[in-house]
Amino acid sequence: MTNGLAVKTIDLVKTFDGKEVIKNCNMTVHKGSIYGFLGANGAGKTTVFKMLIGLLIPNAGNIEILGLNRVDKENEILKNIGSIIETPMFYEHLSARENLEIHLSYMGILNSNIEGTLEMVGLKGTGKQPVSKFSLGMRQRLGIARAIIHNPQLLILDEPINGLDPVGIRQMRELFLELVKNHDMTILISSHILSEIEHIADTIGVIVDGQILEEVSLSSIKDKFLMD
């Protein structure tokens, strides 16, 4: 794998109950880019993401992340990944700050800028309010905060703007661009709606029935849709 790639998968296969749900899936994500993972609900986006972060083991194929083999260097890789997969879960009776403190403890990281991170995601001043009182949009913001609090090299975000209003969606888009530009992150972000990622993605990977059919620049996919 070249130094210019953050993620490389080769012929990934995942089978559930004898059925292939991911089929010869090949993904190439360049460092310092935003990769939009586009597909209908049920196309396999979440399953691929779970394999990337180690929640699922492929039946076949290889995964390399940040130049490292996913199986051989699991602990080193996990320290450099932030993720939201499906609905974020928290300690409901604790505040946003306390939830982030626990996460950092798990990661073995000290002196991280918790208040600054909460402000980045629009949760400044949440204070001691328990997460049980948070709206869906606030929970999604906290999930993003937890994903970035340890300054990972790679962010894997599974439909991260679910539950956000239009203002919140715009704020998160601006945040993602900021993280890539000024914090040296690479972002994989999934969606089933092109318009949700077209404003920020450098490359679009289109997954249909468990297989990535093409990886193209945003301008290319726009031209194709316009012609169809």
C-alpha positions as CSV (number, residue, x, y, z in Angstrom):
1,M,0.0,0.0,0.0
2,T,1.4,3.4,-0.9
3,N,1.9,6.2,1.7
4,G,-0.8,8.2,-0.1
5,L,-3.7,5.9,0.9
6,A,-5.6,5.9,4.1
7,V,-7.8,2.9,3.3
8,K,-7.4,0.1,0.8
9,T,-9.7,-2.9,0.7
10,I,-9.2,-5.8,-1.8
11,D,-12.0,-8.2,-2.7
12,L,-13.8,-8.0,0.6
13,V,-16.5,-10.6,1.2
14,K,-18.9,-10.9,4.1
15,T,-21.4,-13.6,4.4
16,F,-24.4,-13.9,6.8
17,D,-26.4,-17.1,7.0
18,G,-24.8,-18.4,3.8
19,K,-25.6,-15.2,1.8
20,E,-23.0,-12.9,0.5
21,V,-24.0,-9.4,1.6
22,I,-20.6,-7.8,0.6
23,K,-19.1,-9.1,-2.7
24,N,-15.6,-8.5,-3.9
25,C,-15.6,-5.0,-2.5
26,N,-12.7,-2.8,-3.4
27,M,-12.2,0.6,-1.9
28,T,-9.4,3.2,-2.2
29,V,-9.4,6.2,0.0
30,H,-6.6,8.8,-0.4
31,K,-5.1,10.5,2.7
32,G,-6.3,14.1,3.3
33,S,-9.6,13.6,1.3
34,I,-13.3,13.2,2.0
35,Y,-14.7,10.0,0.6
36,G,-18.4,9.9,0.2
37,F,-19.8,6.4,0.4
38,L,-23.1,6.5,-1.5
39,G,-25.7,3.7,-1.5
40,A,-29.3,2.9,-0.8
41,N,-30.3,1.7,2.6
42,G,-29.3,-1.9,2.8
43,A,-26.7,-1.7,0.2
44,G,-23.9,-2.7,2.6
45,K,-22.4,0.6,3.7
46,T,-22.6,-0.1,7.5
47,T,-21.3,-3.6,7.0
48,V,-18.2,-2.3,5.2
49,F,-17.6,0.3,7.9
50,K,-17.9,-2.3,10.6
51,M,-15.2,-4.4,8.9
52,L,-12.9,-1.4,8.6
53,I,-13.1,-0.8,12.4
54,G,-13.0,-4.4,13.4
55,L,-16.6,-5.0,14.6
56,L,-17.0,-7.6,11.8
57,I,-14.4,-10.0,10.4
58,P,-14.4,-10.4,6.6
59,N,-14.9,-13.9,5.2
60,A,-12.4,-13.1,2.5
61,G,-10.3,-10.2,1.3
62,N,-7.8,-7.8,2.8
63,I,-8.0,-4.5,4.6
64,E,-5.1,-2.0,5.0
65,I,-5.6,1.2,7.0
66,L,-3.0,3.9,7.3
67,G,-0.5,1.6,5.7
68,L,-1.1,-1.2,8.2
69,N,-2.7,-4.6,7.9
70,R,-6.1,-4.5,9.6
71,V,-5.5,-7.9,11.3
72,D,-1.9,-7.6,12.3
73,K,-1.9,-4.0,13.7
74,E,-5.4,-3.8,15.2
75,N,-4.5,-1.9,18.3
76,E,-2.3,0.6,16.5
77,I,-5.0,1.2,13.9
78,L,-7.8,1.7,16.5
79,K,-5.9,4.5,18.2
80,N,-5.9,6.4,14.9
81,I,-9.6,5.9,14.0
82,G,-12.6,7.8,15.1
83,S,-16.1,6.5,14.2
84,I,-19.8,6.7,14.3
85,I,-21.5,3.5,13.4
86,E,-25.3,3.4,13.5
87,T,-26.9,5.2,16.5
88,P,-24.3,6.5,19.0
89,M,-24.7,5.1,22.5
90,F,-23.8,7.0,25.7
91,Y,-24.0,6.8,29.5
92,E,-27.4,8.5,29.8
93,H,-27.1,9.8,33.3
94,L,-23.8,11.5,32.6
95,S,-23.0,14.8,30.9
96,A,-21.4,15.2,27.5
97,R,-18.1,16.1,29.2
98,E,-18.3,13.0,31.4
99,N,-19.0,10.8,28.5
100,L,-16.0,12.2,26.6
101,E,-13.8,11.8,29.7
102,I,-14.7,8.1,29.9
103,H,-13.9,7.6,26.2
104,L,-10.5,9.3,26.6
105,S,-9.8,7.0,29.6
106,Y,-10.5,4.0,27.4
107,M,-8.2,5.4,24.8
108,G,-5.5,6.1,27.3
109,I,-5.4,9.8,26.4
110,L,-4.8,12.6,28.8
111,N,-5.2,16.4,28.6
112,S,-7.4,16.5,25.5
113,N,-9.4,19.7,24.8
114,I,-12.9,18.5,25.8
115,E,-14.5,21.9,26.0
116,G,-13.0,23.0,22.7
117,T,-14.2,19.8,21.1
118,L,-17.7,20.3,22.4
119,E,-17.7,23.9,21.1
120,M,-16.5,22.6,17.7
121,V,-19.6,20.4,17.4
122,G,-22.1,23.0,18.7
123,L,-22.4,21.7,22.3
124,K,-20.8,24.6,24.1
125,G,-22.4,25.2,27.5
126,T,-24.1,21.9,27.9
127,G,-22.6,21.8,31.3
128,K,-23.8,19.1,33.6
129,Q,-27.0,18.4,31.6
130,P,-27.4,14.6,31.4
131,V,-27.3,13.1,27.9
132,S,-30.8,11.6,28.7
133,K,-32.1,15.1,28.1
134,F,-30.4,15.6,24.8
135,S,-32.3,15.8,21.5
136,L,-31.5,13.5,18.6
137,G,-29.5,16.2,17.0
138,M,-27.5,16.9,20.2
139,R,-26.7,13.2,20.5
140,Q,-25.4,13.1,17.0
141,R,-23.2,16.1,17.7
142,L,-21.9,14.3,20.8
143,G,-21.2,11.2,18.7
144,I,-19.1,13.4,16.3
145,A,-17.3,14.9,19.3
146,R,-16.4,11.5,20.6
147,A,-15.2,10.5,17.2
148,I,-12.8,13.4,16.9
149,I,-11.8,14.0,20.6
150,H,-8.5,12.0,20.3
151,N,-7.5,13.7,17.0
152,P,-7.6,10.5,14.9
153,Q,-6.0,10.3,11.4
154,L,-9.1,8.7,10.0
155,L,-12.8,9.4,10.6
156,I,-15.4,6.8,9.6
157,L,-18.9,8.3,9.9
158,D,-22.0,6.3,9.1
159,E,-24.7,8.8,8.1
160,P,-23.5,11.3,10.7
161,I,-26.0,14.1,10.0
162,N,-29.1,12.0,10.9
163,G,-31.3,14.0,13.2
164,L,-29.7,17.4,12.4
165,D,-31.7,20.4,11.2
166,P,-30.5,22.3,8.1
167,V,-28.4,24.7,10.1
168,G,-26.8,21.7,11.9
169,I,-26.1,20.0,8.6
170,R,-24.3,23.0,7.3
171,Q,-22.3,23.4,10.5
172,M,-21.2,19.7,10.3
173,R,-20.2,20.1,6.7
174,E,-18.0,23.1,7.6
175,L,-16.5,21.1,10.5
176,F,-15.6,18.1,8.3
177,L,-13.9,20.4,5.8
178,E,-12.0,22.1,8.7
179,L,-10.9,18.8,10.1
180,V,-9.4,17.7,6.7
181,K,-7.8,21.1,6.0
182,N,-6.4,22.0,9.4
183,H,-6.2,18.8,11.4
184,D,-4.8,16.4,8.8
185,M,-7.7,14.0,9.0
186,T,-9.2,11.8,6.3
187,I,-12.9,11.2,6.3
188,L,-15.2,8.4,5.1
189,I,-18.8,9.5,5.3
190,S,-21.7,7.4,4.2
191,S,-25.1,8.5,3.0
192,H,-28.0,7.3,0.9
193,I,-28.6,10.8,-0.5
194,L,-26.1,12.4,-2.9
195,S,-27.1,15.9,-1.9
196,E,-25.9,15.3,1.7
197,I,-22.3,14.7,0.7
198,E,-21.9,16.4,-2.7
199,H,-20.9,19.7,-1.1
200,I,-17.8,18.2,0.6
201,A,-16.7,14.9,-0.9
202,D,-13.6,14.7,-3.2
203,T,-14.5,11.2,-4.3
204,I,-17.7,9.2,-4.4
205,G,-17.8,5.4,-4.0
206,V,-21.1,4.0,-5.2
207,I,-22.1,0.7,-3.5
208,V,-25.0,-1.4,-4.9
209,D,-26.0,-4.8,-3.5
210,G,-22.7,-5.1,-1.5
211,Q,-20.3,-4.2,-4.2
212,I,-18.6,-0.9,-5.0
213,L,-19.4,-0.4,-8.6
214,E,-17.3,2.7,-9.1
215,E,-15.2,5.3,-7.4
216,V,-15.3,8.6,-9.2
217,S,-14.7,12.3,-8.7
218,L,-17.8,14.3,-7.7
219,S,-17.8,16.2,-11.0
220,S,-17.9,12.9,-12.9
221,I,-20.8,11.5,-11.0
222,K,-22.7,14.8,-11.4
223,D,-22.2,14.7,-15.1
224,K,-23.4,11.1,-15.3
225,F,-26.6,11.8,-13.3
226,L,-27.2,14.8,-15.5
227,M,-26.9,12.7,-18.7
228,D,-29.0,9.9,-17.4
